Amino acid sequence: MKVVCKAIEMIAWFEKDGKVHPIKFRLKEEDQNRVIVIERIRCVKIEKFGGNQMYVFECESHIDGILKIYEIKYETETCKWVLFKI
């Protein structure tokens, strides 16, 4: 996987206890928006940087007809989503 670290717009749902479930995201590439549906979450990890916590999701989706594995991150302090690796 290659590190890309791009900000993305995410649709997700949250359980009462705060557990997050990403569903799909929009990625802006040049002058085009792409919507990528998360087909499967392979694993979830929690990383901590000082007092800041991030959820790291390893996911897979078909992109341009090819099954791709990628990593997205959710930063709890700022509520920002990032496509980290693809």
CORHU-V438014 format. One record per residue. N is the residue number from 0. RES is the residue in one small letter. D_CENTER is the distance of its C-alpha to the mean C-alpha in whole Angstrom. Layout:
((N;RES;D_CENTER) (N;RES;D_CENTER))
This chain:
((0;m;14) (1;k;14) (2;v;13) (3;v;12) (4;c;10) (5;k;10) (6;a;9) (7;i;8) (8;e;9) (9;m;8) (10;i;10) (11;a;10) (12;w;13) (13;f;14) (14;e;17) (15;k;20) (16;d;20) (17;g;16) (18;k;14) (19;v;11) (20;h;10) (21;p;7) (22;i;9) (23;k;8) (24;f;8) (25;r;10) (26;l;10) (27;k;14) (28;e;16) (29;e;19) (30;d;21) (31;q;19) (32;n;16) (33;r;14) (34;v;12) (35;i;10) (36;v;11) (37;i;9) (38;e;12) (39;r;12) (40;i;10) (41;r;12) (42;c;12) (43;v;11) (44;k;12) (45;i;13) (46;e;14) (47;k;17) (48;f;18) (49;g;21) (50;g;21) (51;n;17) (52;q;15) (53;m;11) (54;y;9) (55;v;7) (56;f;6) (57;e;8) (58;c;8) (59;e;10) (60;s;11) (61;h;15) (62;i;14) (63;d;18) (64;g;19) (65;i;18) (66;l;16) (67;k;13) (68;i;11) (69;y;8) (70;e;6) (71;i;3) (72;k;5) (73;y;7) (74;e;10) (75;t;13) (76;e;16) (77;t;15) (78;c;12) (79;k;10) (80;w;6) (81;v;6) (82;l;5) (83;f;8) (84;k;9) (85;i;10))
